[in-house]
Every structure is written in C-alpha cells, then in structure tokens.
Amino acid sequence: MLRYLVALVIAGVVTFMLFLGMQALITGGEGAMTDPVKGNVLDFVRLKKEETVQKKSVSHKSHQHQKSRHHQWNHRKCKIVMLQQMLTTLTLVPM
C-alpha cells in the first residue's frame, strides 16, 4: 500500500512540475507570433514542366505480348482480390 502512495505522490509532483513548465512556456512567448520575421524568407515554388509525348510504333508481336502480360496481370489481381475476400470472411467469423 505504501508503494502505491509513494507512486501517487511522485506522479502528482511530476504532473504539477509539467504544468508549471508549460505555463512558463506559454506566458514567456507573448510577442512570438506578432513579431515580424527575422532574416531572409525562402519560398519554394514547384514549376510544371512542359512534357512532350513521343509515341512509339508498336509491332504486332509486341502488341500480342503486351496483351498477354495484361491478361496475366488481371489474373493475378483477381487472385489477390479473392484472397482478400477469403481473409476478411475468416476474420469476421465468430469463434
């Protein structure tokens, strides 16, 4: 019981000291937000580049390969969605 009483007293003292420290920080910075900026101010501006698009001519073989890869990607994506649905169903089932 004495251990809890000592812990409670120490916690109270630490909390009070934190309160006093925060209060000192708040009252000490009275004109901090109203003072003009000291030194140089540097602003960053993002400029948009003009992009030029160059189209490549696609051969028939390359186009077939690209379609095949697209099909494989859709197949993988479908498997991932199915796995996610299975996992969510498994986690929602009550034990």
C-alpha positions in Angstrom: 0.0 0.0 0.0 2.9 2.3 0.8 4.3 1.7 -2.6 1.1 3.0 -4.3 1.0 6.0 -2.1 4.7 6.9 -2.9 4.0 6.4 -6.7 0.9 8.6 -6.5 2.8 11.4 -4.7 5.7 11.2 -7.3 3.1 11.2 -10.2 1.4 14.3 -8.7 4.7 16.2 -8.3 5.8 15.3 -11.9 2.4 16.4 -13.2 2.5 19.7 -11.3 6.0 20.4 -12.5 5.0 19.7 -16.1 2.1 22.1 -15.6 4.3 24.8 -14.3 6.8 24.3 -17.1 4.1 24.5 -19.8 2.6 27.6 -18.1 6.1 29.3 -18.2 6.4 28.5 -21.9 3.0 30.0 -22.7 3.5 33.2 -20.7 7.1 33.7 -21.9 6.2 33.8 -25.6 3.9 36.8 -25.5 5.0 38.5 -28.7 6.4 35.5 -30.5 3.5 35.3 -33.1 3.3 39.0 -33.7 6.9 39.8 -34.2 8.0 40.3 -37.9 10.1 37.6 -39.4 13.8 38.0 -38.8 16.2 37.1 -41.6 15.5 36.0 -45.1 12.4 34.1 -46.0 12.7 31.5 -48.8 9.6 30.2 -50.6 9.7 27.1 -52.7 7.6 27.1 -55.8 7.0 24.0 -57.9 7.1 24.7 -61.6 5.3 22.4 -64.0 7.5 21.2 -66.9 6.1 21.0 -70.4 6.0 17.4 -71.4 6.4 16.3 -74.9 4.9 12.9 -75.7 6.6 10.7 -78.2 4.6 7.7 -79.5 6.4 4.6 -80.4 5.2 2.4 -83.2 4.1 -1.0 -81.9 4.8 -4.1 -83.9 2.1 -6.8 -84.0 4.3 -9.3 -82.0 5.0 -6.7 -79.3 1.3 -5.8 -79.1 0.4 -9.5 -78.6 3.0 -9.8 -75.8 1.6 -6.7 -74.2 -2.0 -8.1 -74.3 -0.7 -11.4 -72.7 1.0 -9.5 -69.9 -2.1 -7.5 -69.3 -4.1 -10.7 -69.1 -1.6 -12.2 -66.6 -1.8 -9.0 -64.5 -5.6 -9.2 -64.4 -5.5 -12.9 -63.4 -3.1 -12.1 -60.6 -5.2 -9.2 -59.5 -8.3 -11.4 -59.4 -6.5 -13.9 -57.2 -5.4 -11.2 -54.8 -9.0 -9.9 -54.5 -10.2 -13.4 -53.9 -7.6 -14.0 -51.2 -8.5 -10.7 -49.5 -12.2 -11.6 -49.5 -11.4 -15.0 -48.0 -9.3 -13.4 -45.3 -11.9 -10.9 -44.4 -14.5 -13.6 -44.2 -12.3 -15.7 -42.0 -11.7 -12.8 -39.6 -15.4 -11.9 -39.4 -16.4 -15.4 -38.4 -17.0 -15.5 -34.6 -15.1 -18.2 -32.7 
